[in-house]
Amino acid sequence: MKIFDAHIHFIHSYSAAELSRILGLLEQFGLEGFDALVFVEFPSDLNTALKMIPGDYHQFFTPEAVENMRNLSLVFG
């Protein structure tokens, strides 16, 4: 059995339903397992949060992305 371990920071603007659909596609392509330890903790003020994130990623960290990331428990819960 092949096992790959990765640490990622995941910023997305997908709804819980869309993210679940994408994970389903990955399973169709051969993803056999996926474990996630999800921490969704960041300041509620977007400007404060942006100070903690490298500038190259600011374009992805939108109010919509923040709201959707707060609901990851709907996908991984």
C-alpha positions in Angstrom: 0.0 0.0 0.0 1.3 3.5 -0.9 0.9 6.1 1.7 1.6 9.8 1.2 1.6 12.3 4.1 1.2 15.9 3.4 0.7 19.1 5.3 -1.2 21.7 3.4 -2.8 25.1 3.9 -6.0 25.1 1.9 -7.7 28.3 0.9 -10.9 27.9 -1.2 -14.1 29.6 -2.1 -16.1 26.5 -2.8 -19.4 25.8 -1.0 -19.5 22.6 1.1 -21.5 20.9 -1.7 -19.1 21.9 -4.4 -16.1 20.8 -2.3 -17.7 17.4 -1.6 -18.3 17.0 -5.4 -14.6 17.8 -6.1 -13.5 15.2 -3.5 -15.8 12.7 -5.1 -14.1 13.3 -8.5 -10.7 12.7 -6.8 -12.0 9.4 -5.6 -13.1 8.5 -9.2 -9.5 9.3 -10.3 -8.1 6.8 -7.8 -7.9 8.6 -4.5 -8.3 5.7 -2.1 -8.3 7.5 1.2 -8.2 10.9 2.7 -7.9 11.9 6.4 -8.2 15.6 7.3 -7.4 17.3 10.5 -9.2 20.6 10.0 -8.4 23.7 12.0 -10.5 26.7 10.9 -9.2 29.4 13.1 -8.4 32.9 12.0 -9.4 36.4 13.0 -12.9 37.5 12.1 -11.5 40.8 10.7 -10.2 40.2 7.2 -7.5 42.9 7.3 -6.0 41.3 10.5 -6.1 37.8 8.8 -4.4 39.1 5.7 -1.4 40.2 7.9 -0.9 36.5 8.7 -1.0 35.3 5.1 1.7 35.8 2.5 0.8 38.4 -0.1 0.8 36.0 -3.0 -2.3 34.4 -1.5 -4.3 37.5 -0.7 -6.3 37.3 -4.0 -7.7 34.0 -2.8 -8.6 35.1 0.7 -11.9 36.8 0.0 -14.9 37.3 2.3 -16.6 34.4 0.4 -13.6 32.1 1.0 -13.6 33.0 4.7 -17.2 32.1 5.1 -17.0 28.9 3.1 -13.9 27.8 5.1 -15.8 28.2 8.3 -18.2 25.5 7.1 -15.6 22.8 6.4 -17.1 20.6 9.1 -20.0 20.1 6.7 -17.6 18.3 4.3 -15.2 16.7 6.7 -17.3 16.4 9.8 
